[in-house]
Amino acid sequence: MELNAFRERVRKLKEEHPEWGRARIANALGEHPSRVKRALAWIEKHGPTDAGDQEWMNAPMGKPVEEIKKDIGQETATIITKSLNIKTLEDLLAASEVDMEVWEVERHIVNSWEVTMGGEKTGTGMPATFTNYQVKAWFRRKNPNTPEAKMGDLVDRLRTFAPDYTPMQYQTVTDPHLLEICLYDHHFGMLAWRHETRQDYDIKIAEAFYLRAVKDLLQKVKDFNVEEILIPFGQDFFHLNDPTATTPKSKNRLDCDCRFAKVFEAGKMAVIRAVDLCRQVAPVSILWVPGNHDPESSYYLAQVLDALHTHDPNVSVNCAPNSRKHYKYGRNFIGYTHGDAEAMRDLPRIFMDEYTKDWADANYREIHVGHVHKKKKMDFISTESFGSTSVRVIPSLCSTDAWHYQQGYVGKDRAAQSFLWHKEEGLIGSYLTHVLDEE
């Protein structure tokens, strides 16, 4: 199917069925989910394809045409675009329809230059200046034996056997709200011993706290019209990223409860049960945000959740690889990042630059981060305002491990938090569920 026509069909299906994820749309169109994923990313960035195409078709005579050159080899590939509209690597990937299940980007460059054309060439009688862009990307074929490739094969097989979910019948919502359930920095797999850290923590405790928090936070809003539930997932959901039980960047040894496979299994069952509890109340959207402890392990679990709910009209999963994501609900803009990389004061500017349209359309803006609540100098800062934007640090139910205890990272508020967003009036409520010392 021609690219723009395909994007238009994806857009219409998404408008007609906003609860559908890319897997459901792919099934309806008979396409691979990765192609739908790229189309959705393009639509989010550029808006409806028909408007963009009309703008291009109405361009003055003499305006440069879009050009895409591909050099595809056995193990490497190069793609070069020259265009007015293709300005970034993401634009190139969408326009050229690169199969990112097969290829990975090695490097890329972007060049731009201005061209001024006389009135006789523009067709308007008036001179005009245009900015041309050249994007060049080098690719290499993915190794099918890497963990990521094997995970992709597993997810494809899971989709084949995904169960058929009966659509839930929800009560009519007259005053719609979004319930955002944040269980950040849960660190499934961390081990803490009460006699060493004054608090016990293992996979059984982590699972019990996780499910108890979800039930309590759902109970606290039972009298409101909840139209949708949003779960930002990842955010150091797992304490370890792989069987080495070391931090991904610094390779520091971690205190772990048991084997990686057992940790993954326990975390998987906990989040599956939590999602099932939530979908009984309202449709669920899961937004994967990588942490610094679990950038791969939580991604794998997000993919499993996506595959499991392939045929579930009430659950959608956003597994896009970008580390910063956002969610737009009515007049609300909620941004997400883990908080270990960017400076907190820079986050409003970063999100404004990345998601300009949704940012401008919102009256209420917040950015939710984790990670930094363990710092001694912050202890736990709930919210910091930068102009009209609030950056909120989300608490954690997790206890303190031996290293953090020795460094003096103690006394933090062990809690999970949820937020109730009104479509037009913004944030109207925040709820906490705590771990008491005697627990």
Helices and strands as residue ranges (DSSP letters): H 3-16, H 22-29, H 33-46, H 49-57, E 67-72, E 76-83, H 89-96, E 103-117, H 119-122, E 128-141, H 147-160, E 177-182, H 194-197, H 203-220, E 226-234, H 260-279, E 284-289, H 297-308, E 315-318, E 325-329, E 332-336, G 344-346, H 347-354, H 356-361, E 364-369, G 372-374, E 383-386, E 389-393, H 402-406, E 415-422, E 426-434
